[in-house]
Amino acid sequence: MIRLYPDPILRRRARPVKPGTPAANQVARHLREAFAQVEGLGLAANQIGELARAILVVLGGEELVLFDPQVVWRSEELEVDSEGCLSLPGVAAEVARPKQIRVRALEETGEPVELALEDLEARLLLHEIDHLDGVLYIDHLSQAERRRVLQEYKAHRKAGARLETGSPL
């Protein structure tokens, strides 16, 4: 189950986990199980209640679990695009992020990998790595825009709760 804002675990910094260990294998399995139930491009372990530095992302149409991902380079050129989050469903906002990045991480086997990404894939990894540091995309917004998104989110959740209980909109 995906943890929803304002769940406190979303604001906690995840801890490293060594790939290939039973703990890492369990996190990878839980990420895949949760991701199979949602529509998205990525998921961080703390979004499923596990404080492990692990993410699942879809790159080039392939699901990939990465451990301890670290941004080692960011372009100065920024790109503004709409961004949403599985932990804040129903809302989105325009967020400026570096257009290109390089990320070092460990694959499930423990093999190191370096990824050079741009555009949507760069945004995706930055978003998921932010989660591992307890940062949400709304933290990149101006105070006024963040307030607007959170008000919209609360209204969306309230409407969803009314739908679930059968109450009228």
Buried (B, 14 or more C-beta within 10 A) or exposed (E): EBBBBEBEBBBEEBEEBEBBEEBBBEBBEBBEEBBEEEEBBBBBBBBBBBBBBBBBBBBEEEBBBBBBBBBEEBBEEEBEEEBBBBBBBEBBBEBEBBBBBBBBBBBBEEEEBEBEBBEEBBBBBBBBBBBBBBBBBBEBBEEEBBEBBBEBBEEBBEEEEEEEEEEEE
